[in-house]
């Protein structure tokens, strides 16, 4: 790819580009390329891709209390480690309890003694420490926290996390945790922009890890500047407050149980071939995650997908429609059932035990197919039918008509109908344009990301159960 040179950018525009690039985890050149590409494609306004960074610093109240909040701070090696001392002080001023793990490299920059003096607690450094393993250990360290913060986070620690490595106390604790994690990276700009770090950053973002920074500026190394400076302690405090606020946000569906199906199913033809479709699972997984965030207990029954599991859900992985049906029925009773999976309509009557052979020159084998069970229809008419049953209707034509027919036939409360003709890019893509069909009528939603569709749908569910409660 040819490189691009943009001349005569004024300082303000340059700075804005720099900030956008850092926010999206791109180099300035990548960001400029993206903007140019979007400008060419879009007649609509350009949208800044937002990462799941928790910090909305402009709306953060820095004085908000962190009273009794348990922060596990992991300090890895880097000159920015000295700023972590200030971070500890500021967190404690706001009432947080701070426990610290230091990597070996971190101890070359600051000492456990000075850290311990600020936290008033033991500083943990060893994975296999006879004294602490009996008593605290990495599992307890990872669980007895409301939030884990890594500041500074080196490229090495990010790489270990992205690869799932666990060879010291910090990385083992991070692999063992079920708590939210916030990373404040600090490294040389060349390391931050290296393709390997870009890849790891993307992986961690898609694993649901929060990021604050890095900021642009001068590096400790003389003559080096760019993105790589650790965010300032107060910025990290702001991000922590925003993330804690999110964890403790309203849970309107708490006490409710939801079953969600997602992804395609694979119906075997022989040991190596199967019938499938292009469903990515993105919409179903987003709905499961949004339900969990709203406090519901979520059982996600997913066919084979290549995306990461949404947070806070129990995940059951299946291959075929019949396995999916069995798992859905086992998961009953539930208050909510959302059937997003693109279940294969047919399977072979019997899958071959050995790989089917080509019949040289005699044309292809024919497959004898039989219909798969309709899971949604079965649940819509089940004696343990959830109070709210939602189906999806992926159509390539006459969306509304087929959606309405499905609502009736499957005894669903809502059908979310969408156009999956190839030109829409919905199948496997990140966006969706849907119609919400219910007995009350049809609503056409604007084009939204699958994440936004999930959030809107969950808002509707909250409203549905609010009304139900009032009627009782
Ligand atoms: O009949 P159709 O496949 O178009 O219906 C789509 C809806 O029905 C989706 O909600 C899908 O999850 C569900 N479905 C199902 N079991 C099937 C086929 C579809 O649950 N065998």
Boltz pocket constraint, residues with backbone or C-beta under 6 A from the ligand:
constraints:
  - pocket:
      binder: B
      contacts: [[A, 261], [A, 321], [A, 339], [A, 340], [A, 341], [A, 342], [A, 343], [A, 344], [A, 345], [A, 372], [A, 373], [A, 374], [A, 375], [A, 376], [A, 377], [A, 390], [A, 391], [A, 392], [A, 393], [A, 394], [A, 406]]
      max_distance: 6.0
